[in-house]
């Protein structure tokens, strides 16, 4: 597609008008606009544009809105888009595949390319013909950009093969030629910290066999890395977050009896001291992309907020956020090096879900475009942050999305538990809850015990409560809304994906009498089988992932009979409501056999079940066609079994 044709197509799609309510398909398709990122000099935007099954990376000047470059990435799943400098754009994608010539399971592999704005050409990173050692053409994580001897390069973690065994390695790649230089080899689980001059200053390794995590650092006057920390870590492992604000120490998060300590490991002498307590107030640290030094952090409760250490950055963020006082959520997406221009994602009844460019020089905020071209402010369903009390007295929070133009009384309800379960729902526009609400339903997204992001107390309260209090936290939310008259307790269904899919199946077979129907997308049904699957995907059966799940499930091994009590497949005889199963054939997180076996068990028991298999889909609904297939099947099933009116 030429730049001229691309310009016409993109601009027409982003700013086209629509009459009437948004059809269901616009929620089901991937966002029209996404991954918006501004160049370091603040003169150019890059973003993903999707329409009519085309997935493009578009590069556009800000001064005259002229499209000056683009990449057609076809069916590739975009995972990251970022500027290396003003001329080089990094594109990270992934695909589900069985690597040719390697032993191991089918899995998700990430690849990267760099687009040169000057030459209008793309070069794949980690290409075999550009390497000085044998390595795969895949990457781990996102490339890190550094300036070495006045030249911008990418440091990439990849996989190489000493003695025919795949191990992690760090490579340095020239962004103009693609020439790849092996820098340092590691183990199967290794992280590196590279400073602003391109020097490796720290290496962290986790040894599965010894269950120890170690950190080595490069101290003053030393030409090699020396060990600074050696910490036993059976389940929660320490992690390196980056460098301190002044660059003199490595920031390390260390789990300690259920709490997290932030330590600074000095690059002068390897000594360890406590990091500033303010760093522990953040959910995530924000690093300078040129040197990995911490410049602030994000704070996330019911809304998104940030704190920045550089005064200029903090002033710009506060001023930009204040420009949207009526928004439900303001998310900082990207910023120029000078902080004169920032990109925000705004959501709320007055805005819909839209990207804005804020120019601090002209003091103007201009729309870049809506995330979904056919979903506007008139379609946005209001979202409330609520709390309720579980049966044992624990306070549970959650998002409640209410259908527009309906009184919040006696509404039909869809309970929508998140995946993980050690995860959480986020503020802002949520495509699935908004889609369901657009059809006349209230939607409850509980942050049940076992959820992450709200402190250790809530997370650890979920240990051993799979299918137990984690499940009743959901139905307690139904009862709380019914007691207020907000919803009709006789018109409630449950829909979820991954762990949420497990919760939907558990609601149909174990916490019965609450729901009229259940939809499980990629849900767990047989916990014995799932743990065995996790074992098969690792070099050793007793691995960190299995130990983590054992603790959440409250069992000792894959044959523990306690798993029978919390596996929905063992309780199909108790199901009295219709069940819809949905699963992607390319799912490498929860195997499709979990749904296939559940479907067979329900059919054998004479229960009402439907099963939709998504061709070419992974665990995350990464393709428009199959995402809409999932949404369309879900809504038809819900409306048939729990009509909104």
C-alpha positions in Angstrom: 0.0 0.0 0.0 1.5 3.3 -1.0 1.8 6.2 1.4 -0.7 8.3 -0.5 -3.4 5.5 -0.5 -2.6 4.8 3.1 -3.1 8.4 4.1 -6.5 8.5 2.5 -7.7 5.3 4.1 -6.4 6.0 7.5 -7.7 9.6 7.8 -11.1 8.7 6.4 -11.4 5.8 8.9 -10.3 7.6 12.0 -12.6 10.6 11.5 -15.6 9.1 9.8 -19.0 9.7 11.3 -21.5 7.1 12.3 -25.2 7.5 12.8 -27.1 5.4 15.4 -25.9 3.1 18.2 -22.6 1.2 17.8 -23.2 -2.4 16.4 -21.7 -5.3 18.3 -19.1 -6.0 15.7 -17.2 -2.7 16.4 -16.6 -3.9 20.0 -15.5 -7.3 18.8 -12.9 -6.1 16.3 -9.5 -5.0 17.5 -9.1 -1.3 18.1 -8.9 0.9 15.0 -6.1 3.0 16.6 -3.6 1.8 19.1 0.1 1.7 20.3 0.4 5.4 19.8 3.9 6.6 20.3 5.6 10.0 19.8 9.2 10.4 18.5 11.8 11.7 20.9 11.9 15.1 19.1 8.1 15.4 19.4 7.6 15.8 15.6 6.2 12.5 14.5 3.6 10.0 15.6 3.6 6.3 15.0 0.6 4.1 15.7 -1.2 0.9 14.7 -4.2 1.3 12.4 -6.6 -1.6 11.8 -9.5 -1.7 9.3 -11.0 -4.2 7.0 -8.6 -6.9 8.1 -5.6 -4.7 7.4 -3.1 -4.2 10.1 -0.8 -1.3 9.4 1.9 0.7 11.3 1.4 4.3 10.3 4.0 7.1 10.7 2.6 10.7 10.6 4.1 14.1 11.0 2.5 16.3 13.7 3.0 19.7 12.0 0.9 19.0 8.9 -0.6 15.5 9.7 1.1 14.1 6.7 1.7 10.3 6.6 5.3 9.8 5.8 5.8 6.0 6.2 4.0 2.8 6.9 4.4 -1.0 7.3 1.8 -3.6 6.5 2.3 -6.3 9.3 -0.5 -8.5 7.9 -1.6 -11.1 10.4 1.2 -10.6 12.9 0.2 -9.8 16.4 1.6 -6.4 17.4 3.0 -6.5 21.0 5.0 -3.2 21.1 5.8 -0.1 19.1 8.5 2.3 20.2 11.0 4.8 18.8 14.7 4.1 19.0 15.4 7.6 17.8 13.8 10.1 15.5 14.6 8.0 12.4 14.2 4.4 13.6 10.9 2.8 14.7 11.0 -0.6 16.5 8.1 -3.0 15.9 7.7 -6.1 18.1 5.2 -8.8 17.0 4.5 -12.4 18.0 3.3 -15.6 16.5 2.2 -19.0 17.9 4.4 -21.8 16.5 6.4 -25.0 17.0 10.0 -24.0 16.3 11.5 -26.1 13.5 14.3 -28.3 14.6 13.8 -27.7 18.4 12.4 -30.0 21.0 9.8 -28.4 23.2 6.2 -27.3 23.2 4.3 -25.1 20.8 4.5 -21.6 22.2 4.3 -17.9 21.5 7.5 -16.4 19.9 8.3 -12.7 19.7 10.2 -11.1 16.8 11.2 -7.5 16.1 12.0 -5.3 13.1 13.3 -1.8 12.8 11.8 0.7 10.2 14.1 3.4 8.9 12.1 6.5 8.2 14.8 7.9 5.9 15.2 4.8 3.7 11.6 3.6 4.1 12.9 0.1 4.7 12.5 -2.5 7.4 15.3 -4.8 8.8 14.4 -7.8 10.9 16.3 -8.0 14.1 18.2 -11.3 15.1 18.3 -12.5 11.5 20.7 -15.5 11.2 22.8 -13.9 8.4 23.6 -11.0 10.6 24.7 -12.9 13.6 28.2 -13.9 14.9 26.9 -16.9 16.8 24.1 -19.4 16.2 20.9 -18.0 17.6 17.2 -18.0 16.9 15.5 -15.1 15.1 13.3 -14.4 18.1 13.6 -12.0 21.1 12.6 -12.0 24.7 11.1 -8.8 26.0 11.4 -5.4 24.2 14.6 -4.1 22.7 16.5 -1.6 24.8 18.0 1.4 23.1 21.4 2.9 24.0 23.8 5.3 22.4 27.3 3.7 22.1 30.1 5.8 20.7 27.6 8.3 19.3 25.7 5.6 17.5 22.2 4.3 18.5 22.0 0.6 18.9 19.5 -1.9 20.3 20.3 -4.4 23.1 18.2 -7.5 22.6 17.7 -10.6 24.7 17.6 -13.7 22.4 18.2 -17.5 22.5 21.5 -19.1 21.5 22.8 -22.7 21.5 25.9 -23.5 23.4 26.3 -27.3 23.4 23.0 -27.6 21.5 21.0 -26.3 24.5 18.9 -23.1 24.2 20.0 -20.4 26.6 19.3 -16.7 27.1 21.9 -14.3 25.6 22.3 -10.5 25.2 23.0 -9.2 21.7 23.9 -5.7 20.4 22.3 -4.9 17.0 23.2 -2.1 14.6 19.8 -0.5 13.6 21.0 0.5 10.1 22.7 -2.7 8.9 21.1 -5.3 11.2 24.6 -6.6 12.1 24.2 -8.6 15.4 27.0 -8.9 18.0 26.9 -11.5 20.8 27.6 -9.6 24.0 27.1 -12.1 26.9 25.6 -15.5 27.5 23.3 -16.5 30.3 21.1 -19.3 31.5 17.5 -20.2 30.8 16.3 -17.4 33.1 18.6 -14.4 33.0 18.1 -10.6 33.0 20.6 -7.9 32.4 20.8 -4.2 33.2 22.6 -2.1 30.6 23.6 1.5 31.5 23.4 4.5 29.3 26.8 3.9 27.8 25.9 0.4 26.8 27.8 -1.4 29.6 26.4 -4.4 31.3 26.3 -3.4 35.0 24.2 -6.2 36.4 23.1 -9.8 35.7 20.3 -11.6 37.5 19.9 -15.4 37.3 17.3 -17.8 38.6 18.4 -21.5 39.0 15.4 -23.7 39.0 17.2 -26.7 40.4 18.7 -25.0 43.4 15.7 -22.6 43.7 18.1 -19.7 44.2 18.2 -16.2 42.7 21.5 -14.5 42.3 22.6 -11.0 41.3 26.1 -10.0 40.0 27.1 -6.4 39.5 30.0 -4.5 38.0 31.6 -2.4 40.6 34.0 0.5 40.3 37.4 -0.6 39.0 36.3 -4.1 38.1 36.2 -5.5 34.6 33.9 -8.3 35.5 30.7 -9.0 37.4 30.9 -10.1 41.0 28.2 -11.7 43.1 26.2 -9.3 45.4 23.1 -11.3 46.3 22.2 -15.0 46.7 18.6 -15.5 47.8 16.5 -18.6 48.2 13.3 -18.3 46.1 11.0 -21.2 45.8 8.0 -19.3 44.5 8.3 -15.5 44.7 11.6 -14.5 43.0 13.4 -11.2 43.4 13.7 -9.0 40.4 15.8 -6.2 39.0 13.7 -3.1 38.2 16.4 -0.8 36.7 18.9 1.7 38.0 18.5 4.3 40.8 17.7 7.9 39.8 21.4 8.9 39.8 22.5 5.6 38.2 24.8 4.5 41.0 22.8 1.5 42.1 20.7 -1.4 40.9 17.1 -1.5 42.2 16.0 -4.9 43.4 12.6 -6.1 44.6 13.0 -8.8 47.3 10.0 -10.7 48.6 10.2 -11.1 52.4 7.5 -13.0 54.4 4.8 -11.8 52.1 6.0 -8.3 51.8 8.2 -6.7 49.2 11.4 -4.8 50.1 13.1 -2.5 47.6 16.9 -2.6 47.9 19.7 -0.7 46.2 22.8 -2.6 45.3 25.7 -0.2 44.9 27.7 -0.2 41.7 30.6 1.3 43.7 31.2 -1.6 46.1 28.3 -4.0 45.8 26.9 -3.1 49.2 23.1 -3.3 49.8 21.0 -0.6 51.4 17.2 0.1 51.6 15.8 2.1 48.6 13.7 5.2 49.2 10.4 4.1 50.7 8.6 6.2 48.1 9.5 3.6 45.4 7.3 1.0 47.2 4.3 3.2 46.8 4.3 2.5 43.1 2.7 -0.4 41.2 5.3 -0.1 38.5 8.4 2.0 38.1 8.9 4.2 35.1 12.4 4.1 33.6 14.2 6.5 31.2 14.3 4.5 28.0 17.9 5.6 27.2 19.6 4.4 30.4 17.1 2.4 32.6 17.3 5.0 35.4 14.1 5.3 37.4 12.3 8.6 36.8 9.0 7.9 38.5 6.2 5.4 38.9 2.6 4.6 38.3 -0.1 4.4 41.0 -3.1 2.4 40.2 -6.3 2.0 42.3 -9.6 2.7 40.7 -7.9 5.3 38.4 -4.5 5.7 36.9 -2.0 8.2 38.4 1.8 8.8 38.1 4.5 10.6 40.1 7.6 11.8 38.3 10.9 12.8 39.9 12.1 15.3 37.3 10.2 18.5 38.1 9.4 19.2 34.4 7.9 15.8 33.9 5.8 16.1 37.1 4.5 19.5 36.1 3.6 18.4 32.6 1.7 15.3 33.8 -0.3 17.3 36.4 -1.2 20.0 33.9 -2.1 17.6 31.2 -4.3 15.5 33.5 -6.1 18.7 34.7 -7.1 19.5 31.2 -9.6 16.6 31.3 -11.5 17.0 34.6 -14.6 15.1 33.6 -12.7 11.9 32.4 -13.1 8.6 34.1 -9.5 7.9 33.5 -6.5 9.6 32.0 -3.6 7.4 30.9 -0.2 8.7 29.9 0.8 6.8 26.8 4.0 8.5 25.4 6.0 11.7 25.7 8.8 13.5 23.9 12.2 13.8 25.4 11.6 17.5 26.3 8.2 16.7 27.7 6.8 19.5 25.5 4.4 17.0 23.9 2.6 14.1 25.5 0.1 11.5 24.3 -2.9 10.6 26.5 -5.6 8.1 26.3 -8.9 9.5 27.7 -12.0 7.6 28.6 -15.3 8.8 30.0 -18.9 9.7 29.1 -17.7 13.1 27.8 -15.0 11.6 25.6 -15.7 8.0 24.8 -12.3 6.3 24.4 -9.9 8.6 22.5 -6.2 9.5 22.2 -5.2 13.2 22.6 -2.0 15.1 21.9 -1.2 17.7 24.5 1.2 20.4 23.4 2.7 22.3 26.4 4.2 25.0 24.1 0.9 26.0 22.5 -1.2 24.9 25.5 -3.5 23.0 23.3 -5.0 19.5 23.5 -6.0 18.0 20.1 -7.6 14.7 19.4 -5.5 12.2 17.6 -8.4 9.8 17.1 -10.7 7.4 18.9 -9.5 3.9 19.8 -12.6 2.5 18.1 -13.7 4.6 15.2 -17.4 3.7 15.6 -17.6 4.0 19.4 -18.1 7.5 20.6 -19.2 9.4 23.8 -22.8 8.5 23.2 -22.0 4.8 23.3 -19.9 5.0 26.5 -21.5 3.1 29.4 -20.8 4.7 32.8 -18.4 2.9 35.1 -18.5 3.1 38.9 -15.9 1.9 41.5 -17.8 0.0 44.2 -17.1 -1.9 47.3 -19.1 -4.7 49.0 -18.6 -7.1 51.9 -17.9 -10.8 51.4 -19.6 -13.4 53.6 -16.5 -13.5 55.9 -16.4 -9.8 56.3 -13.6 -9.0 53.8 -14.1 -5.9 51.8 -14.1 -6.5 48.0 -13.9 -3.8 45.4 -14.8 -3.8 41.7 -16.0 -2.0 38.6 -19.7 -1.8 37.9 -20.6 -0.8 34.3 -24.2 0.3 33.9 -26.2 0.3 30.6 -26.9 3.7 29.2 -30.4 5.2 29.4 -31.7 2.6 31.9 -32.5 3.3 35.5 -30.0 1.4 37.8 -32.8 -0.7 39.2 -33.6 -4.4 38.8 -31.1 -4.8 35.9 -30.0 -8.0 34.4 -26.4 -8.7 35.5 -23.3 -10.3 33.9 -20.5 -11.1 36.4 -17.2 -10.8 34.5 -14.2 -12.1 36.7 -10.7 -11.3 35.4 -8.1 -13.9 34.5 -4.9 -14.7 36.3 -6.2 -15.1 39.0 -3.2 -13.1 40.2 -4.2 -10.1 38.0 -6.7 -7.3 38.1 -9.0 -5.2 36.0 -7.9 -1.8 34.9 -9.5 1.6 34.7 -10.5 3.0 31.4 -12.4 1.6 28.5 -12.9 -2.2 28.7 -14.1 -3.5 25.3 -15.9 -6.6 26.7 -17.7 -5.0 29.6 -18.7 -2.1 27.4 -20.0 -4.5 24.7 -22.1 -6.4 27.1 -23.5 -3.1 28.7 -24.4 -1.9 25.2 -26.9 -4.7 25.0 -28.7 -3.6 28.2 -26.8 -5.5 31.0 -25.0 -4.3 34.1 -21.5 -5.8 34.3 -19.7 -6.5 37.6 -15.9 -7.0 37.5 -14.9 -8.0 41.1 -11.4 -7.7 42.4 -11.8 -10.8 44.4 -9.2 -12.2 46.9 -6.2 -13.6 45.0 -6.2 -10.5 42.7 -2.9 -8.7 42.3 -2.3 -4.9 42.4 -4.1 -4.3 45.7 -1.4 -5.4 48.2 -0.2 -8.7 49.6 -3.1 -9.1 52.0 -5.7 -9.4 49.2 -3.4 -11.6 47.0 -2.4 -14.0 49.7 -6.0 -14.3 50.9 -6.6 -16.3 47.8 -4.0 -19.0 48.6 -5.9 -22.2 48.9 -9.2 -20.6 48.1 -9.5 -21.6 44.4 -13.2 -22.6 43.9 -13.9 -21.6 47.5 -13.8 -18.1 48.9 -12.4 -16.8 45.6 -15.6 -18.1 44.0 -18.0 -16.9 46.7 -16.5 -13.4 46.5 -18.2 -13.2 43.1 -21.6 -14.4 44.2 -21.4 -12.2 47.3 -21.1 -9.3 44.8 -24.3 -10.5 43.2 -26.1 -10.6 46.5 -24.8 -7.1 47.5 -26.1 -5.6 44.3 -29.4 -7.4 44.7 -29.8 -6.1 48.2 -29.5 -2.5 46.9 -32.1 -3.2 44.2 -29.6 -2.5 41.4 -29.9 -5.9 39.8 -32.5 -8.7 39.6 -30.9 -11.8 41.3 -33.0 -14.0 39.0 -31.3 -12.6 35.9 -27.6 -13.2 36.4 -25.1 -14.9 34.2 -21.3 -15.3 34.5 -18.8 -14.8 31.7 -15.0 -15.1 32.0 -11.7 -16.0 30.2 -8.8 -18.0 31.5 -9.2 -18.0 35.3 -12.4 -16.1 34.7 -13.4 -19.1 32.5 -12.7 -21.4 35.4 -14.9 -19.2 37.6 -17.7 -19.4 35.1 -17.5 -23.2 35.1 -17.3 -23.3 38.9 -20.3 -21.1 39.1 -22.2 -23.5 37.0 -21.1 -26.7 38.8 -20.0 -25.8 42.3 -21.5 -22.5 43.5 -24.9 -23.3 42.0 -28.1 -21.4 42.3 -26.6 -18.0 41.5 -26.5 -17.9 37.7 -28.8 -18.6 34.8 -26.0 -19.3 32.3 -22.2 -19.5 32.1 -19.7 -18.7 29.4 -16.1 -20.0 29.7 -13.5 -18.7 27.3 -10.3 -20.7 27.6 -11.2 -21.8 31.1 -9.7 -24.4 33.3 -11.9 -27.4 34.0 -9.6 -30.3 35.1 -6.9 -29.0 37.6 -5.2 -32.4 37.7 -4.7 -32.1 33.9 -3.7 -28.5 34.0 -0.9 -29.1 36.5 0.4 -32.0 34.4 0.4 -29.8 31.4 2.5 -27.2 33.3 4.9 -29.9 34.3 5.3 -31.1 30.7 6.2 -27.6 29.6 9.2 -27.4 31.9 12.6 -29.2 32.0 11.7 -30.5 35.5 8.4 -31.4 36.9 9.0 -29.5 40.2 9.2 -26.0 38.8 8.4 -22.5 39.9 5.1 -22.4 38.0 3.8 -25.6 39.5 4.9 -24.6 43.0 3.0 -21.3 42.5 -0.2 -23.1 41.4 0.1 -25.6 44.2 0.0 -22.8 46.7 -3.0 -21.1 45.0 -4.8 -24.4 44.7 -3.9 -25.5 48.2 -2.5 -28.9 47.1 0.8 -30.7 47.3 1.0 -32.4 43.8 -0.8 -33.2 40.6 -2.4 -36.3 42.1 -3.7 -34.6 45.3 -7.3 -35.7 45.7 -8.2 -32.2 47.0 -8.1 -31.1 43.3 -11.3 -33.1 42.7 -13.3 -30.8 45.0 -12.4 -27.7 43.0 -12.3 -29.1 39.4 -15.5 -28.3 37.6 -15.2 -31.4 35.4 -15.7 -33.5 38.5 -19.0 -31.8 39.2 -20.8 -31.8 35.9 -23.7 -33.7 37.5 -24.5 -30.6 39.5 -24.8 -28.3 36.4 -28.4 -27.2 35.9 -27.8 -24.2 33.6 -26.7 -23.8 29.9 -22.9 -23.6 29.4 -21.0 -22.1 26.5 -17.4 -23.2 26.0 -15.1 -21.1 23.8 -11.4 -21.9 23.2 -8.7 -20.9 20.7 -6.9 -23.7 19.0 -3.5 -21.9 19.3 -3.8 -21.4 23.1 -0.4 -22.2 24.7 -1.4 -21.1 28.2 -4.6 -23.1 28.8 -4.7 -26.1 26.4 -7.9 -26.5 24.4 -8.2 -30.0 25.8 -9.5 -28.3 29.0 -12.6 -27.3 27.1 -12.8 -30.3 24.9 -12.8 -32.7 27.9 -15.4 -30.5 29.7 -17.6 -30.5 26.7 -17.5 -34.3 26.5 -18.2 -34.7 30.2 -21.2 -32.3 30.0 -22.6 -34.1 27.0 -22.1 -37.5 28.6 -24.0 -36.2 31.7 -26.8 -35.0 29.4 -26.2 -31.3 30.2 -26.9 -28.4 27.9 -23.6 -27.3 26.4 -22.3 -25.5 23.3 -18.7 -25.4 22.2 -17.1 -22.9 19.8 -13.5 -23.4 18.7 -11.6 -20.4 17.4 -9.2 -21.3 14.5 -5.8 -19.6 14.7 -6.6 -17.8 18.0 -4.2 -17.7 21.0 -5.0 -17.2 24.7 -5.5 -13.4 24.4 -8.0 -13.0 21.6 -5.4 -11.3 19.4 -7.2 -11.5 16.1 -10.2 -9.4 15.0 -12.1 -12.2 13.3 -12.0 -14.6 16.2 -12.4 -12.0 18.8 -15.7 -11.0 17.2 -16.6 -14.6 16.8 -16.2 -15.0 20.6 -18.2 -11.9 21.4 -21.0 -12.7 18.9 -21.3 -16.2 20.3 -21.3 -15.0 23.8 -24.0 -12.3 23.3 -26.3 -14.7 21.4 -26.0 -17.2 24.1 -26.6 -14.7 26.9 -29.5 -13.0 25.2 -31.1 -16.4 24.5 -30.7 -17.6 28.1 -31.0 -14.3 30.0 -32.8 -11.7 27.9 -32.0 -8.1 28.8 -35.7 -7.0 28.8 
